[in-house]
Amino acid sequence: MHPKALLDACAELLQQVLTFEHPADAVVSRYFRNHRSLGPRERATLAETAYTVLRRKLLFEQLARSGNGPRERRLAILGFAGPRDFLKSALTPQERAWVDDCDAVSEADLLEPQRHNLPQWLAEPLKAQLGADFWPLAESLQQQAPLDLRVNLLKAKREEVRKELAQAGIEAVATPYSPWGLRVQGKPALNRLDAFTRGAVEVQDEGSQLLALLLDARRGEMVVDFCAGAGGKTLAIGAQMRNTGRLYAFDVSGHRLDALKPRLARSGLSNVHPAALAHERDERVKRLAGKIDRVLVDAPCSGLGTLRRNPDLKWRQSPQAVQELCAKQAAILASAARLVKSGGRLVYATCSVLPGENEAIAEAFGAAHADFTPLAAGDLLAQLKVEGAVGLCSGGEDGQRYLRLWPHRHQTDGFFAAVWQRS
């Protein structure tokens, strides 16, 4: 595609993304469906330009004020994900001079909002929580996330898959914490690989893998993934159970569970039973009360731990929406807890970095449910032979109470998990 046409397409896509009426990934996918002539390289440039603008929106909006032309074009120029020479061949002399001036701006001359590129309602609690560590987090959230894979140990071993990927020209290394994970360089077309089509690997962030590991589901047990969604953790748990026992994948969204079906078929699992619930107090929950060995509650949350992958969330969420989510999280956790049998394990998890969705929910639940004894996530991970388990946790007298993953510290998405055993 001609440079000018590609830049125009970037501006057109940004115009649609920046309305924030729908998730950015859905908008990008719809744009590609409507422009089927775009090649892989053009699609990559378009998508990454949109995501770069979302990640650095406050900075680019400030710089764009000094330029001319439509706002979306100025933002597309600043965030353009292709080679600089290619971009400049699409610009007027005035635009080339302007973008050179923008590139020369020093970070030291920027105000704090243009450096961290977060809405103030989110930046303030993170500063209070992290102190000086806030700035490494803010910088990490403006980077692309790595591509992590989970090896399905029912079908292959991790080292075998790593070698298979290498033969296909894809560099991958073992993830530092998850025993199932591989971290891949770049963004290869995985769905064309035999390892993917035969179900030997699934795309799953290392942090998400650790949540499934923390549940520690055993052979022959009855297990519930209470908010299964598209089933990434469900598949990891099913493999952990060695395809034995009974694993219920519950969700209130039948549409999301539909996305599990092709993944389930590839996985080779036969112990997974997806079921759509009307609400968290569904009759299915009542029938299974007190019968389940292990329950994972990966609760609906703000998703603010995934900003490297979903940078639009920081502009689409609000304090009011987070408050509503907190009320929902508490209700879902209390309802799911009824499933757990005596001696069974309950894990509450989110992909949020906010204490209100994490520690506050866990502490309130513990205070209201004396029959649930908290377990130290750090000790459990150490027992599972996770290297560096101590550094993955925080809270409690010994700092090991909760799993607390951070993009800047652990190179995972931001995750939280609390664990209890029912007396």
C-alpha positions as CSV (number, residue, x, y, z in Angstrom):
1,M,0.0,0.0,0.0
2,H,1.2,3.5,-0.8
3,P,2.5,5.4,2.3
4,K,-0.2,8.1,2.0
5,A,-3.0,5.6,1.7
6,L,-1.7,3.6,4.7
7,L,-1.4,6.8,6.8
8,D,-5.0,7.7,5.8
9,A,-6.2,4.3,6.8
10,C,-4.5,4.7,10.2
11,A,-6.3,8.0,10.7
12,E,-9.6,6.4,9.7
13,L,-9.1,3.5,12.1
14,L,-8.2,5.9,14.9
15,Q,-11.3,7.9,14.3
16,Q,-13.3,4.8,15.0
17,V,-11.2,3.6,18.0
18,L,-11.2,6.9,19.8
19,T,-15.0,7.1,20.2
20,F,-14.5,4.4,22.9
21,E,-17.9,3.0,22.1
22,H,-16.5,-0.5,21.8
23,P,-13.3,-2.4,22.8
24,A,-10.4,-1.4,20.6
25,D,-9.7,-5.0,19.6
26,A,-13.3,-5.4,18.4
27,V,-13.1,-2.1,16.4
28,V,-9.8,-3.2,14.8
29,S,-11.2,-6.6,13.9
30,R,-14.3,-5.0,12.3
31,Y,-12.1,-2.6,10.3
32,F,-10.1,-5.5,8.9
33,R,-13.2,-7.4,8.0
34,N,-14.4,-4.4,6.1
35,H,-11.0,-4.0,4.3
36,R,-10.1,-7.5,3.3
37,S,-7.6,-6.4,0.7
38,L,-5.1,-5.4,3.5
39,G,-2.1,-7.6,3.8
40,P,-0.5,-8.9,7.0
41,R,2.1,-6.2,7.2
42,E,-0.4,-3.4,6.6
43,R,-2.7,-4.9,9.3
44,A,0.1,-5.1,11.7
45,T,1.0,-1.4,11.1
46,L,-2.6,-0.3,11.4
47,A,-3.3,-2.2,14.7
48,E,0.0,-1.2,16.3
49,T,-0.5,2.5,15.4
50,A,-3.9,2.4,17.0
51,Y,-2.5,0.8,20.2
52,T,0.5,3.1,20.4
53,V,-1.8,6.1,20.3
54,L,-4.0,4.5,23.0
55,R,-0.9,3.8,25.2
56,R,0.5,7.4,24.9
57,K,-2.7,9.3,24.3
58,L,-2.1,12.2,26.7
59,L,1.4,12.8,25.3
60,F,0.3,12.6,21.7
61,E,-2.7,14.9,22.3
62,Q,-0.4,17.5,23.8
63,L,2.0,17.3,20.9
64,A,-0.8,17.3,18.3
65,R,-1.9,20.8,19.4
66,S,1.1,22.3,17.6
67,G,0.3,20.6,14.3
68,N,-2.2,21.2,11.6
69,G,-4.8,19.1,9.8
70,P,-7.4,16.7,11.2
71,R,-6.8,15.5,14.8
72,E,-6.8,11.8,13.8
73,R,-4.2,12.3,11.1
74,R,-1.9,14.2,13.6
75,L,-2.3,11.3,16.1
76,A,-1.7,8.7,13.4
77,I,1.6,10.5,12.4
78,L,2.8,10.6,16.0
79,G,1.9,7.0,16.7
80,F,2.8,5.5,13.3
81,A,4.2,2.0,13.9
82,G,6.1,1.7,10.6
83,P,9.6,2.9,9.6
84,R,10.2,6.7,10.0
85,D,11.4,7.1,6.4
86,F,8.3,5.4,5.1
87,L,6.1,7.7,7.2
88,K,7.9,10.8,6.1
89,S,7.4,10.0,2.4
90,A,3.6,10.4,3.1
91,L,4.0,13.8,4.8
92,T,4.1,17.4,3.5
93,P,7.3,19.4,4.2
94,Q,5.4,21.2,7.0
95,E,4.4,17.9,8.6
96,R,7.9,16.5,8.3
97,A,9.3,19.6,10.2
98,W,6.6,19.3,12.8
99,V,7.2,15.6,13.5
100,D,10.9,16.2,13.8
101,D,10.2,18.8,16.4
102,C,7.9,16.4,18.3
103,D,10.6,13.7,18.2
104,A,13.1,16.1,19.7
105,V,10.9,16.8,22.8
106,S,12.7,15.6,25.9
107,E,10.8,13.5,28.5
108,A,12.3,15.8,31.2
109,D,10.3,18.7,29.7
110,L,6.9,16.8,29.9
111,L,4.3,17.2,32.7
112,E,3.5,14.1,34.7
113,P,0.3,13.2,32.9
114,Q,2.2,13.2,29.5
115,R,4.8,10.9,31.1
116,H,2.6,8.3,32.7
117,N,-0.3,8.6,30.2
118,L,-2.9,7.4,32.7
119,P,-6.1,9.1,33.7
120,Q,-5.7,10.9,37.0
121,W,-8.3,8.8,38.8
122,L,-6.1,5.8,38.1
123,A,-2.7,7.4,38.5
124,E,-3.3,8.7,42.0
125,P,-4.2,5.4,43.8
126,L,-1.3,3.6,42.0
127,K,1.1,6.3,43.2
128,A,-0.2,5.9,46.7
129,Q,0.2,2.1,46.5
130,L,3.6,1.9,44.8
131,G,5.5,5.1,45.7
132,A,8.6,5.5,43.6
133,D,7.8,2.1,41.9
134,F,4.9,3.9,40.2
135,W,7.1,5.2,37.4
136,P,8.5,1.8,36.3
137,L,5.0,0.5,36.3
138,A,3.8,3.5,34.2
139,E,6.6,2.9,31.7
140,S,5.9,-0.8,31.4
141,L,2.2,-0.2,30.7
142,Q,3.2,1.8,27.6
143,Q,5.1,-1.2,26.1
144,Q,3.8,-4.1,24.2
145,A,3.1,-7.2,26.2
146,P,5.1,-10.4,25.4
147,L,3.4,-13.3,23.7
148,D,3.2,-16.2,26.2
149,L,2.1,-19.8,25.3
150,R,1.0,-22.6,27.6
151,V,2.1,-26.0,26.6
152,N,-0.6,-28.6,26.9
153,L,1.2,-31.3,28.8
154,L,-1.4,-33.9,27.8
155,K,0.0,-33.6,24.3
156,A,3.6,-32.4,24.5
157,K,6.5,-31.5,26.7
158,R,7.7,-27.9,26.9
159,E,11.2,-28.5,25.6
160,E,9.8,-30.5,22.7
161,V,7.5,-27.6,21.7
162,R,10.3,-25.1,22.1
163,K,12.4,-27.1,19.6
164,E,9.4,-27.5,17.2
165,L,8.9,-23.7,17.3
166,A,12.6,-23.2,16.6
167,Q,12.4,-25.4,13.5
168,A,9.6,-23.1,12.3
169,G,11.8,-20.1,12.8
170,I,10.1,-18.9,16.0
171,E,12.4,-18.2,19.0
172,A,10.9,-19.1,22.4
173,V,12.2,-19.4,25.9
174,A,10.8,-21.0,29.0
175,T,8.9,-18.6,31.2
176,P,10.6,-17.9,34.5
177,Y,7.8,-18.9,36.8
178,S,5.2,-21.1,35.1
179,P,6.3,-24.7,34.4
180,W,4.0,-24.8,31.4
181,G,5.0,-21.6,29.7
182,L,7.0,-20.4,26.7
183,R,7.6,-16.8,25.8
184,V,7.8,-16.1,22.1
185,Q,9.7,-13.4,20.3
186,G,7.6,-11.2,17.9
187,K,4.1,-12.0,16.8
188,P,4.1,-15.1,14.6
189,A,1.0,-16.5,12.9
190,L,0.5,-19.2,15.5
191,N,-2.8,-20.5,14.1
192,R,-0.9,-21.9,11.1
193,L,1.5,-24.0,13.2
194,D,0.9,-27.7,13.7
195,A,1.6,-27.2,17.5
196,F,-1.3,-24.9,17.7
197,T,-3.8,-26.8,15.4
198,R,-3.2,-30.1,17.2
199,G,-3.7,-28.4,20.6
200,A,-0.1,-28.7,22.0
201,V,-0.1,-24.9,22.8
202,E,-2.6,-22.2,23.8
203,V,-1.9,-18.5,24.0
204,Q,-2.0,-17.6,27.7
205,D,-0.2,-15.0,29.8
206,E,2.2,-16.5,32.3
207,G,0.3,-14.8,35.1
208,S,-2.9,-16.5,34.1
209,Q,-1.1,-19.8,34.1
210,L,0.0,-19.2,37.6
211,L,-3.6,-18.7,38.7
212,A,-4.5,-22.1,37.4
213,L,-1.4,-23.6,39.0
214,L,-2.4,-22.0,42.4
215,L,-5.7,-23.9,42.3
216,D,-3.7,-27.1,42.3
217,A,-6.5,-29.3,41.0
218,R,-5.9,-33.0,41.4
219,R,-6.8,-36.1,39.5
220,G,-10.4,-37.3,40.0
221,E,-11.6,-34.2,41.8
222,M,-14.7,-32.1,41.2
223,V,-13.6,-28.6,40.2
224,V,-15.4,-25.4,39.2
225,D,-14.1,-22.5,37.1
226,F,-16.8,-20.1,38.2
227,C,-16.2,-17.3,35.7
228,A,-14.7,-19.3,32.9
229,G,-15.2,-16.9,30.0
230,A,-13.3,-18.2,26.9
231,G,-11.7,-20.9,29.0
232,G,-8.0,-20.2,29.1
233,K,-7.7,-21.1,32.8
234,T,-10.3,-23.9,32.3
235,L,-8.0,-25.6,29.8
236,A,-5.0,-25.3,32.0
237,I,-6.9,-26.7,35.0
238,G,-8.3,-29.6,32.9
239,A,-4.7,-30.6,31.8
240,Q,-3.5,-30.2,35.4
241,M,-6.2,-32.8,36.4
242,R,-4.8,-35.1,33.6
243,N,-8.2,-35.2,32.0
244,T,-9.8,-37.0,34.9
245,G,-12.5,-35.9,37.4
246,R,-15.2,-33.4,36.5
247,L,-14.4,-29.7,35.6
248,Y,-17.4,-27.3,35.3
249,A,-16.8,-24.2,33.2
250,F,-19.5,-21.7,34.4
251,D,-20.2,-18.2,33.0
252,V,-23.2,-15.9,32.7
253,S,-22.2,-15.3,29.0
254,G,-23.1,-18.1,26.7
255,H,-21.4,-16.1,23.9
256,R,-18.0,-16.2,25.8
257,L,-18.4,-19.9,26.5
258,D,-18.9,-20.5,22.7
259,A,-15.4,-19.3,22.2
260,L,-14.2,-22.1,24.5
261,K,-15.6,-24.8,22.2
262,P,-13.0,-24.8,19.4
263,R,-10.2,-24.5,22.0
264,L,-11.7,-27.4,24.0
265,A,-11.8,-29.5,20.8
266,R,-8.1,-28.9,20.1
267,S,-7.1,-29.6,23.7
268,G,-8.2,-33.2,23.8
269,L,-9.9,-32.7,27.2
270,S,-13.1,-34.7,27.9
271,N,-13.5,-33.8,31.6
272,V,-14.7,-30.2,30.9
273,H,-18.4,-29.4,31.1
274,P,-19.3,-25.8,30.0
275,A,-22.6,-24.4,31.3
276,A,-24.1,-20.9,31.1
277,L,-25.6,-19.5,34.3
278,A,-28.5,-17.1,34.6
279,H,-26.7,-15.4,37.5
280,E,-24.4,-16.2,40.4
281,R,-27.3,-17.7,42.4
282,D,-28.3,-20.1,39.6
283,E,-30.0,-23.3,40.4
284,R,-26.9,-25.2,39.3
285,V,-24.9,-23.5,42.0
286,K,-27.5,-24.6,44.7
287,R,-27.4,-28.2,43.5
288,L,-23.6,-28.4,43.8
289,A,-23.3,-26.5,47.1
290,G,-20.8,-28.1,49.4
291,K,-19.7,-30.8,46.9
292,I,-16.8,-29.2,45.0
293,D,-13.1,-29.8,45.9
294,R,-11.7,-26.6,44.3
295,V,-13.3,-23.4,43.0
296,L,-11.6,-20.7,41.0
297,V,-13.4,-17.3,40.9
298,D,-11.7,-15.3,38.2
299,A,-14.1,-12.4,38.8
300,P,-15.2,-9.8,36.3
301,C,-12.9,-6.9,36.9
302,S,-11.7,-3.6,35.4
303,G,-8.9,-5.4,33.5
304,L,-6.5,-2.7,34.4
305,G,-3.7,-5.2,34.8
306,T,-3.8,-5.9,31.1
307,L,-3.2,-2.3,29.8
308,R,-0.2,-3.4,27.7
309,R,-2.7,-5.6,25.7
310,N,-5.8,-3.5,26.1
311,P,-4.7,0.1,26.5
312,D,-8.2,1.4,25.7
313,L,-9.4,0.2,29.1
314,K,-7.8,3.1,30.9
315,W,-9.9,5.5,28.9
316,R,-13.1,3.4,28.9
317,Q,-13.2,2.6,32.6
318,S,-14.2,5.0,35.3
319,P,-14.2,5.1,39.2
320,Q,-18.0,4.6,39.1
321,A,-17.7,1.5,36.9
322,V,-15.0,0.1,39.2
323,Q,-17.2,0.6,42.3
324,E,-20.0,-1.3,40.6
325,L,-17.6,-4.1,39.7
326,C,-16.4,-4.3,43.3
327,A,-20.0,-4.9,44.5
328,K,-20.4,-7.6,41.8
329,Q,-17.1,-9.2,42.7
330,A,-18.1,-9.5,46.4
331,A,-21.5,-11.1,45.5
332,I,-19.9,-13.6,43.1
333,L,-17.3,-14.6,45.5
334,A,-19.8,-15.2,48.3
335,S,-22.0,-17.2,46.0
336,A,-19.2,-19.3,44.6
337,A,-17.9,-20.1,48.1
338,R,-21.1,-22.1,48.8
339,L,-19.8,-24.7,46.3
340,V,-16.7,-25.5,48.3
341,K,-16.8,-28.7,50.4
342,S,-15.2,-29.1,53.8
343,G,-11.4,-29.2,53.3
344,G,-11.8,-27.7,49.8
345,R,-9.9,-24.8,48.2
346,L,-11.3,-21.5,47.0
347,V,-9.2,-19.1,44.9
348,Y,-10.4,-15.5,44.2
349,A,-8.5,-13.8,41.3
350,T,-8.6,-10.7,39.1
351,C,-6.5,-9.1,36.4
352,S,-6.7,-5.7,38.1
353,V,-4.0,-3.8,39.9
354,L,-6.4,-1.8,42.2
355,P,-6.5,-2.8,45.9
356,G,-10.3,-2.1,45.9
357,E,-10.9,-5.0,43.5
358,N,-8.3,-7.2,45.2
359,E,-7.1,-7.0,48.9
360,A,-10.3,-5.2,49.9
361,I,-12.6,-7.9,48.5
362,A,-10.5,-10.7,50.0
363,E,-10.3,-9.1,53.4
364,A,-14.1,-8.4,53.5
365,F,-14.8,-12.0,52.5
366,G,-12.5,-13.4,55.1
367,A,-14.1,-11.2,57.8
368,A,-17.6,-12.4,56.9
369,H,-16.7,-16.2,56.4
370,A,-15.0,-17.6,59.5
371,D,-15.2,-21.1,58.1
372,F,-12.7,-20.2,55.4
373,T,-9.1,-20.2,56.5
374,P,-6.6,-18.1,54.5
375,L,-3.7,-19.9,52.9
376,A,-0.4,-18.2,52.0
377,A,-0.1,-18.1,48.2
378,G,3.7,-17.9,48.5
379,D,3.9,-21.1,50.5
380,L,1.6,-22.9,48.0
381,L,3.6,-21.8,45.0
382,A,6.8,-22.8,46.7
383,Q,5.3,-26.3,47.4
384,L,4.5,-26.4,43.7
385,K,8.2,-25.7,43.0
386,V,7.7,-22.3,41.4
387,E,11.1,-20.6,41.3
388,G,11.1,-17.2,43.0
389,A,7.7,-17.7,44.6
390,V,8.5,-15.3,47.4
391,G,8.9,-12.4,45.0
392,L,5.5,-13.0,43.4
393,C,3.5,-12.3,46.6
394,S,2.6,-9.6,49.1
395,G,0.4,-9.0,52.1
396,G,0.1,-10.7,55.5
397,E,2.7,-10.7,58.2
398,D,5.3,-12.5,56.1
399,G,4.4,-10.8,52.8
400,Q,3.3,-14.1,51.3
401,R,-0.5,-13.9,51.8
402,Y,-1.6,-12.9,48.2
403,L,-0.3,-13.6,44.7
404,R,0.5,-10.1,43.4
405,L,1.9,-9.9,39.8
406,W,3.1,-6.7,38.2
407,P,4.1,-6.0,34.6
408,H,7.2,-4.0,35.6
409,R,8.4,-6.6,38.2
410,H,7.4,-9.9,36.7
411,Q,6.8,-9.2,33.0
412,T,3.3,-10.7,33.3
413,D,0.0,-8.9,33.2
414,G,-1.1,-7.5,36.5
415,F,-2.8,-10.3,38.5
416,F,-4.1,-10.8,42.1
417,A,-5.1,-14.0,43.8
418,A,-6.2,-14.9,47.4
419,V,-6.6,-18.5,48.6
420,W,-8.7,-20.1,51.4
421,Q,-9.4,-23.6,52.6
422,R,-12.9,-24.4,54.0
423,S,-12.9,-25.9,57.5
